[in-house]
């Protein structure tokens, strides 16, 4: 299976990047294909058209959001990794999930039944609020959420940065294991989950 980690930090090589790299490294040890996308290295623009909720077609803004969405659709599992900024979600990640959701994903919900998880990195406060926001976004896009039993909230203020938070890093690795266990079971069982368009028809949004 393929796991994609999306680093939503404005610093492309900071603590959140290290967490995303650990997702990839641990998954590769178990034989998965991985990719890490650093949003700081992409062009993610805010939309100012004022018609996002009413337009019937994908967002026309010329940036990298469509490219990242395509990578998400290709993956079997997506992990959002984001830092806490000002007690909330980083502005870059916030812009991305808004643009991706309203501009690209809401038309056909193509990420339905993709496995999803969230990782939050910060010094001391706001982790759970940001984690909840990311989970809500995953639920909105009909991901299958998995976890290790504890939210992956990692403190970055120790002498070794995120590596000082052994409990948080352990939760990260156990969450990756859960992603792989659930994904592998679905693939090996041949279970066919409802396709996005079937879900849309069932809830009366398409003919």
Residue pairs with C-beta under 8 A, 6 or more apart in sequence:
1 32
1 33
1 76
1 77
1 180
1 183
1 184
1 187
2 32
2 33
2 34
2 35
2 74
2 75
2 76
2 77
3 23
3 24
3 27
3 32
3 33
3 34
3 35
3 75
3 76
3 77
3 78
3 79
3 176
3 179
3 180
4 34
4 35
4 36
4 37
4 71
4 72
4 74
4 75
4 77
4 78
4 79
5 20
5 23
5 24
5 34
5 35
5 36
5 37
5 78
5 79
5 81
6 20
6 36
6 37
6 39
6 68
6 72
6 78
6 79
6 80
6 81
6 96
7 16
7 17
7 20
7 36
7 37
7 38
7 39
7 40
7 81
7 82
8 16
8 39
8 80
8 81
8 82
8 83
8 89
8 90
8 92
8 93
8 96
9 15
9 16
9 17
9 38
9 39
9 40
9 81
9 82
9 83
9 90
9 92
9 93
9 121
10 40
10 90
10 91
10 92
11 17
11 40
12 38
12 40
12 41
13 38
14 83
15 83
15 121
15 154
15 156
15 161
15 162
16 81
16 82
16 83
16 119
16 121
17 36
17 38
18 161
18 162
18 163
19 81
19 119
19 121
19 154
19 162
19 172
20 36
20 38
20 79
20 81
20 119
21 36
22 169
22 172
22 173
23 34
23 36
23 79
23 81
23 119
23 172
23 176
24 34
24 35
24 36
26 172
26 173
26 176
26 177
27 34
27 176
27 179
27 180
28 34
30 176
30 177
30 180
32 180
35 71
35 75
37 68
37 71
39 68
39 92
39 93
39 96
40 92
42 63
42 64
42 65
42 67
42 68
43 63
43 64
44 63
44 64
44 65
44 92
44 95
44 96
44 99
45 61
45 63
45 65
45 95
45 99
46 95
46 98
46 99
47 59
47 61
47 98
47 99
47 102
47 103
49 55
49 59
49 61
52 59
52 102
52 103
53 102
56 107
57 107
58 66
58 103
58 104
58 107
59 65
59 66
59 99
59 102
59 103
59 104
61 99
61 103
63 99
65 96
65 99
65 100
65 103
65 104
66 104
68 96
68 100
69 100
69 104
69 105
72 78
72 100
72 111
72 114
73 110
73 111
73 114
75 114
76 114
76 115
76 183
76 187
77 114
77 115
77 116
77 117
77 179
77 183
78 111
78 114
78 115
78 116
78 117
78 143
79 116
79 117
79 118
79 119
79 175
79 176
79 179
80 93
80 97
80 116
80 117
80 118
80 119
80 134
80 137
80 138
81 118
81 119
81 120
81 121
82 89
82 90
82 93
82 118
82 119
82 120
82 121
82 130
82 134
83 90
83 120
83 121
83 122
84 90
84 120
84 121
84 122
84 123
84 125
84 126
84 127
84 130
85 91
87 125
87 126
87 129
88 94
88 126
88 129
88 130
88 133
89 130
89 133
89 134
97 134
97 137
101 137
101 140
101 141
105 111
105 141
108 196
108 197
108 200
109 141
109 142
109 196
109 199
109 200
110 196
111 141
111 142
111 143
111 196
112 141
112 142
112 143
112 194
112 195
112 196
112 199
113 142
113 143
113 144
113 193
113 194
113 196
114 143
114 144
115 143
115 144
115 145
115 146
115 179
115 182
115 183
116 138
116 141
116 143
116 144
116 145
116 146
117 138
117 145
117 146
117 147
117 152
117 175
117 178
117 179
118 131
118 134
118 135
118 138
118 151
118 152
119 152
119 154
119 172
119 175
120 127
120 128
120 130
120 131
120 134
120 151
120 152
120 153
120 154
121 154
121 156
121 162
122 130
122 153
122 154
122 155
122 156
123 155
123 156
123 157
124 155
124 157
127 151
127 153
127 154
127 155
128 151
128 153
131 151
131 152
131 153
135 145
138 145
139 145
142 196
142 199
144 182
146 175
146 178
146 179
146 182
147 175
147 178
148 171
148 174
148 175
148 177
148 178
149 171
149 174
150 171
151 171
152 168
152 171
152 172
152 175
153 168
153 171
154 162
154 165
154 168
154 169
154 171
154 172
155 162
155 164
155 165
155 168
156 162
156 165
157 164
158 164
158 165
162 168
162 169
163 169
186 193
194 202
197 206
200 206
201 207
